[in-house]
Amino acid sequence: MSSVLQEEFEVLESIYPSELSIVSDRKIEIDVEPDVAVDGAESFKLKLSVSYTAEYPDVLPDLQLEAVDGEITESESDALLKGLLNVAEEARTRGTPVTIVSFKAWKANFDKAMLQKKLRDEGDKLRAFTPKERDEFKKIATRLTGRQLFERNRNLQEDDSLMEEGTVSVDFSQYDRTQVVEEDNEEELVHFSDSD
C-alpha cells in the first residue's frame, strides 16, 4: 500500500470510525445514511465503494453506490455519484496548501530565478553599452543608497570621507533662526487701540 493511500485511509478512519471498512489495499466501503430523516420518506442506507487506481491521487478513484436498506434508482445513484466526483475533482485541482515550509522552498526558488533573470538582463544591457558607459553603469550599480549608508554608519554627519569633491561644509551654528523670526514678527504686528 502506498503512503498516500495509507494516509488517506487513516484520515477516513478518523472521520468514519464505525462506517468505514477496508476491503483491500486499494478498496474501501463506507456505509452512508442521511443525518436527518426526511418527513414522509422511507429510511434508506447506502454503501459507497471506493476503488483507488494505481494513478491515485492524480486520477480520481472509481465510485459505486449500492442500496443496503431501502431503494435507490439508477438515475438517483448516477446523480449522487456525479456530485461526488465533481466535489472530488474540485478538491483534487484546488492546489497545494501553502505551509511555511512549502512557501520557503518556493521563495528560495523564486528568488534564485529572479536573480538569474536580473543578471541575464544586466549582462544584455552591458553588452549594448560602450566601454565608458559600462564603467559608469558599474559605478552606479555599486554605489550605496542613502539608507544603506546610514544603516552602515549612523555617524554620517561626522564622516568627511563621503563628501563629494568641491563641496563646502556649512556651519549651521552661525545662523540663529529665532532671531530672524522675532524680527519678522515685530514688523508684521498691527496695533489696535480702544479709542475712537
Salt bridges, closest charged atoms under 4 A:
GLU29 OE1 - LYS47 NZ 3.61
GLU89 OE2 - ARG92 NH2 2.75
ASP111 OD1 - LYS107 NZ 2.89
ASP121 OD2 - LYS117 NZ 3.13
ASP124 OD1 - ARG127 NH1 2.62
GLU151 OE2 - ARG147 NE 2.94
